[in-house]
Amino acid sequence: MKEVIQGAVEDLTNGQPCVLATVVRTKGSTPQKAGAMLLVREDGSGVGTLGGGCVEGDIWFAAKEILRQNGGPEFKDYYLNEDIAARDGLVCGGTMYFYLEPLQGAADFLPIGNEIVEAYDGGQPVSLATVVNTKEGGPALGAKLLLRVDGSVSGTLGSAELDAKAIEIAEKVAEVGSNEAFSTADGAEVFVEGFTTPPTLVMVGGGHVGKATADLAHSLGYRVHLVDDRPEFCNEERFPYAEERVVATYDKWAEQLDLNVNTFVVVATRGHRYDDMALESALRTRARYIGVLGSRRKTIMIFRRLLAQGVPLDRIKQVYAPIGLNIGALEPEELAVSIMSEIIMVRRGGDGGQMQMGEWYVDRAASLAEGAAENSPEPTPETTVEV
């Protein structure tokens, strides 16, 4: 969502009014999840998306009304019923909750926006807590608290107790760029979102699988760093999009990169001995995901040596090996899909299972269809006129 915040900063800098609409909570099946943003400008243009269709259209209209009337922030819910689904091709049965905040004249948001953009660009991660819904006597709607990873705080939500709760959550979401909402006893709702660099893939090994995985990660919006001890496999021509290309021995590569928590390391070198050294080096980083390509037998051999070297068992258990989801992949490009699928699962909190409905749901659809056919009126016979 960097482009949305960047757009808001530019508008405020130029004195242009705008409204920032954010999905702060969802329930059921929805086209977008919490954290999705849309910036609506006075001229009708916008940046970002809330999922399209009439949902986005209605929120867009509400934002334009706020601008037209010089109104204040609003909290809205939107139930996606079957009629909406049929009209817009959306899934049905879910509810989306939105916070719409006018930013014109909001001088306090400009420094916040600048810090968020800096976090996206590689500065220290930050978290922003905002009161998005409140009741009479509760905290002020729109109250904000900005937490930096160094522990410093700007702003307040209105009470030390509420600030403490928000800070507790903010510390969890900052470095991974996730979000979380919580409610207070008096019915207020607070949305806490972390902002950091885009997810980073460190591909250790620039061979066939490494090339396919790095290519796919780049297309998915990941920043990519390449590591290989062979210059012919780690160069600008082979990986033109890589932010860094490190030619180093596999036992020393981690010393060449400054990795934050929002990093995913894939070890796929050209041999067991190199995988061994590369993994040992990876375990010294703060990466939230470390995976190793190879068989169970090879993995056990590597683990045995690392345990003998004194690597804690709990740390070894955090390694994803053999890497990837079991989709029957064989070719390098298929293995890349398997690997990146697992990384997405870890990053987004999925479970890796199939989403196909069981037979019960299909039988239920058939039963409903049969019932509808039985209850439909008999067709009227056509009248034939002989001439």
C-alpha positions in Angstrom: 0.0 0.0 0.0 3.0 2.3 -0.3 1.5 4.0 -3.4 -1.6 4.9 -1.4 0.3 6.5 1.5 2.7 8.1 -0.9 -0.3 9.6 -2.7 -1.7 10.9 0.5 1.6 12.5 1.5 1.9 14.2 -2.0 -1.7 15.5 -1.8 -1.2 17.0 1.7 2.1 18.5 0.7 0.4 20.2 -2.2 -2.6 21.3 -0.1 -5.0 19.0 -1.9 -7.9 17.4 0.1 -8.3 13.7 0.1 -10.0 10.8 2.0 -8.2 7.6 3.0 -10.5 4.6 3.1 -9.2 1.5 4.9 -10.6 -2.0 5.3 -10.1 -2.5 9.1 -12.0 -5.8 9.6 -13.7 -8.5 7.6 -16.0 -11.4 8.3 -16.6 -14.3 6.0 -15.8 -14.2 2.3 -14.8 -10.8 1.0 -12.9 -9.5 -2.1 -10.3 -7.7 0.1 -9.0 -8.3 3.6 -8.0 -5.9 6.4 -5.3 -3.4 5.4 -6.6 -2.7 1.9 -6.7 1.0 1.1 -8.2 3.4 -1.3 -7.2 7.1 -1.5 -10.0 9.3 -3.0 -9.1 12.8 -4.3 -11.4 15.8 -4.8 -11.1 15.5 -8.6 -12.5 12.0 -8.5 -9.2 10.2 -9.1 -7.9 7.6 -6.7 -5.1 5.3 -5.7 -5.4 1.7 -4.5 -8.5 -0.6 -4.3 -11.0 -2.0 -1.9 -11.9 -4.9 -4.1 -13.9 -3.3 -6.9 -17.6 -3.6 -7.8 -20.3 -1.7 -5.9 -18.5 -2.1 -2.6 -15.7 0.2 -3.8 -18.2 2.4 -5.7 -20.3 3.0 -2.5 -17.2 3.8 -0.4 -15.9 6.0 -3.2 -19.2 7.9 -3.1 -19.1 8.2 0.7 -15.6 9.6 0.5 -16.6 12.2 -2.1 -19.5 13.2 0.1 -17.1 13.7 3.0 -15.0 15.9 0.8 -18.0 17.9 -0.5 -19.5 18.5 2.9 -16.1 19.0 4.7 -17.1 16.2 7.0 -15.3 14.2 9.6 -14.2 10.5 9.8 -16.7 7.7 9.5 -16.9 4.0 10.3 -19.0 1.9 7.9 -19.9 -1.7 7.5 -21.0 -3.4 4.2 -22.7 -6.7 4.0 -22.1 -8.6 0.7 -25.4 -10.3 0.1 -26.3 -12.6 -2.7 -27.8 -9.8 -4.8 -24.5 -7.9 -4.7 -22.6 -11.0 -5.5 -24.7 -11.8 -8.5 -24.5 -8.2 -9.8 -20.7 -7.8 -9.4 -19.4 -11.3 -9.6 -18.2 -11.2 -6.0 -18.3 -13.9 -3.3 -21.2 -13.6 -1.0 -21.9 -14.0 2.7 -19.2 -11.7 4.1 -19.1 -8.3 5.8 -16.5 -5.6 5.3 -15.8 -2.8 7.8 -14.3 0.5 6.6 -12.8 3.5 8.2 -12.9 6.7 6.1 -10.7 9.5 7.2 -10.5 13.0 5.6 -6.9 14.2 5.5 -7.4 17.7 4.4 -6.0 20.1 7.0 -4.7 17.1 8.9 -1.3 18.4 9.5 -0.6 15.7 12.1 -0.9 13.0 9.4 1.9 14.4 7.1 4.8 13.5 9.5 3.1 10.1 10.1 2.8 9.5 6.4 6.4 10.5 5.8 7.6 7.9 8.4 5.4 5.2 6.8 6.9 5.9 3.4 10.4 5.8 4.9 9.6 2.4 6.5 8.5 1.1 3.1 11.8 2.4 1.6 14.0 0.6 4.1 13.9 2.8 7.2 12.9 1.5 10.6 9.5 -0.3 10.7 6.6 1.6 12.3 3.1 0.7 13.5 0.1 3.0 13.5 -2.8 2.5 15.9 -6.0 4.4 15.1 -9.4 4.6 16.8 -11.7 3.7 13.9 -15.0 3.3 15.8 -16.2 4.7 19.1 -19.2 5.4 21.2 -20.2 8.3 23.4 -17.8 8.7 26.2 -15.1 6.6 24.4 -11.8 7.6 22.9 -11.9 10.2 20.1 -12.5 8.9 16.6 -9.3 9.1 14.6 -7.0 9.3 17.6 -3.6 7.9 16.6 -0.5 6.4 18.1 2.7 5.8 16.1 5.2 3.3 17.5 8.7 2.9 16.1 10.8 -0.3 16.6 13.2 1.6 18.8 10.4 2.0 21.3 9.7 5.7 20.8 6.0 6.7 20.5 4.2 9.7 19.0 0.6 10.5 19.8 -1.9 8.9 22.1 -5.3 7.1 21.8 -6.6 8.9 24.9 -5.5 6.8 27.9 -2.4 5.1 29.2 -4.3 1.8 29.3 -5.4 2.0 25.7 -2.0 3.1 24.6 -0.4 0.1 26.4 -2.7 -2.4 24.6 -2.0 -0.8 21.2 1.7 -0.8 21.8 1.6 -4.5 22.7 0.0 -5.3 19.4 2.1 -2.8 17.5 5.3 -4.5 18.5 4.1 -7.7 16.9 3.0 -6.3 13.6 5.7 -3.7 12.8 8.5 -5.8 11.4 6.3 -8.2 9.4 3.9 -5.6 8.0 0.7 -7.3 9.3 -2.3 -5.8 11.0 -4.7 -6.5 13.9 -7.8 -5.0 15.3 -9.1 -5.0 18.9 -12.2 -3.8 20.8 -12.4 -2.1 24.2 -14.9 -2.7 26.9 -16.8 0.5 26.0 -17.3 -0.6 22.4 -14.5 1.3 20.7 -12.4 -0.3 18.0 -8.7 0.2 17.3 -6.9 -0.8 14.1 -3.2 -1.4 14.4 -1.1 -1.8 11.2 2.6 -2.4 10.7 4.6 -0.8 7.9 7.9 -2.1 6.7 9.8 -3.0 3.5 8.1 -5.3 1.0 8.8 -9.0 1.7 12.3 -10.0 0.7 13.5 -13.3 -0.8 17.1 -14.2 -0.3 17.8 -16.9 -2.9 20.9 -18.8 -1.9 22.0 -20.6 -5.0 21.5 -19.2 -8.5 21.1 -22.5 -10.4 18.0 -23.7 -12.3 15.6 -23.8 -9.3 17.1 -20.7 -7.8 16.5 -18.8 -11.1 12.9 -20.0 -11.4 12.1 -19.2 -7.8 13.7 -15.7 -7.9 11.9 -14.9 -11.1 8.5 -15.9 -9.6 9.2 -14.1 -6.3 10.0 -10.9 -8.3 6.8 -11.2 -10.2 4.9 -11.5 -6.9 6.3 -8.2 -5.7 9.1 -9.5 -3.4 12.4 -7.8 -3.2 15.1 -10.3 -4.3 18.7 -10.8 -3.2 20.9 -13.4 -4.8 23.7 -15.3 -3.2 26.1 -17.7 -5.0 29.8 -18.4 -4.9 30.0 -18.4 -8.7 30.0 -15.0 -10.5 28.6 -16.7 -13.6 25.5 -17.6 -11.7 25.2 -14.4 -9.7 25.3 -11.4 -12.0 23.2 -8.6 -13.4 22.6 -10.3 -16.7 21.1 -13.4 -15.0 19.2 -11.5 -12.3 18.7 -8.0 -13.6 15.9 -7.2 -11.0 17.9 -8.3 -7.9 18.5 -5.5 -5.4 21.7 -7.2 -4.3 23.9 -9.9 -5.9 26.3 -11.3 -3.4 29.2 -13.4 -4.6 30.6 -15.0 -1.4 31.3 -18.4 0.1 28.2 -20.0 1.5 29.4 -20.0 5.1 29.9 -16.2 5.0 27.0 -14.9 2.9 24.8 -13.7 5.8 27.6 -11.3 6.8 27.1 -9.4 3.5 23.4 -8.6 4.0 21.4 -6.7 6.5 18.1 -8.7 6.8 15.0 -7.7 8.7 12.3 -10.0 10.0 10.2 -9.7 6.9 12.7 -11.9 5.0 12.4 -15.4 3.5 15.5 -17.4 2.8 15.6 -20.3 0.3 18.7 -22.5 0.3 19.1 -24.4 -3.0 22.8 -24.6 -3.8 24.5 -27.1 -6.0 25.4 -29.7 -3.4 24.9 -31.1 0.1 28.1 -29.6 1.5 27.2 -26.2 0.3 23.6 -26.4 1.5 25.0 -27.3 4.9 27.2 -24.2 5.1 24.5 -22.0 3.6 21.9 -23.1 6.1 24.2 -22.6 9.1 24.8 -19.1 7.9 21.1 -18.5 7.4 20.3 -19.5 10.9 22.3 -16.5 12.2 19.9 -14.1 10.5 16.5 -12.8 11.7 14.6 -14.1 8.7 11.1 -15.3 9.6 11.4 -18.2 7.1 14.3 -20.4 6.2 13.8 -23.3 3.8 16.1 -25.9 2.3 15.6 -27.8 -1.0 16.4 -31.5 -0.9 15.4 -34.9 0.2 14.6 -36.0 3.8 17.8 -38.0 3.9 20.0 -35.0 3.0 18.1 -32.8 5.4 18.6 -35.2 8.3 22.3 -35.4 7.6 22.5 -31.6 7.7 20.5 -31.3 10.9 22.7 -33.9 12.6 25.8 -31.9 11.9 24.3 -28.6 12.9 23.1 -30.1 16.2 26.5 -31.6 16.8 27.9 -28.1 16.2 25.7 -26.7 19.0 22.8 -25.2 17.0 19.8 -25.4 19.4 17.1 -28.0 18.5 14.4 -25.4 18.7 16.1 -23.3 16.0 16.5 -26.4 13.8 12.8 -27.1 14.2 12.0 -23.7 12.7 13.6 -24.7 9.3 11.2 -25.7 6.5 12.7 -28.8 5.0 12.2 -30.4 2.6 10.9 -27.1 1.3 7.6 -26.4 -0.4 4.1 -27.7 -0.6 3.4 -31.1 -1.9 2.0 -30.5 -5.3 4.0 -33.1 -7.2 6.4 -30.6 -8.6 9.3 -31.9 -10.7 10.6 -29.2 -13.1 12.4 -26.1 -11.8 9.4 -23.8 -12.6 7.1 -26.2 -10.8 9.4 -26.4 -7.8 9.4 -22.6 -7.7 5.6 -22.6 -7.5 5.8 -25.1 -4.7 8.3 -23.1 -2.8 6.6 -19.7 -3.2 3.3 -21.2 -2.3 4.7 -22.3 1.0 6.2 -18.9 1.6 2.9 -17.2 0.8 1.2 -19.6 3.2 3.6 -18.7 6.0 3.4 -15.0 5.3 -0.4 -14.9 5.0 -1.3 -17.4 7.6 -2.8 -20.1 5.4 -2.8 -23.8 6.1 -1.7 -25.2 2.7 -4.8 -27.4 2.2 -7.1 -27.6 -0.8 -10.0 -25.2 -1.0 -12.2 -27.6 -2.9 -15.6 -28.1 -1.3 -16.4 -31.5 0.0 -19.2 -33.7 -1.4 -21.7 -32.5 1.2 -21.7 -29.0 -0.3 -22.2 -30.3 -3.8 -25.0 -32.6 -2.6 -26.5 -29.6 -0.8 -26.5 -27.5 -4.0 -28.1 -30.4 -5.9 -30.8 -30.7 -3.2 -31.6 -27.0 -3.4 -31.7 -27.1 -7.1 -34.1 -30.0 -7.0 -36.3 -28.2 -4.5 -36.4 -25.1 -6.6 -37.4 -27.1 -9.7 -40.2 -28.7 -7.8 -41.6 -25.4 -6.5 -41.5 -23.6 -9.8 -44.8 -23.1 -11.6 -45.9 -25.4 -14.4 -45.1 -24.0 -17.8 -48.1 -22.6 -19.7 -48.8 -24.6 -22.9 -48.4 -22.6 -26.1 -51.7 -22.0 -28.0 -51.6 -23.4 -31.6 -53.8 -21.8 -34.2 -54.5 -23.7 -37.4 -55.0 -21.8 -40.5 
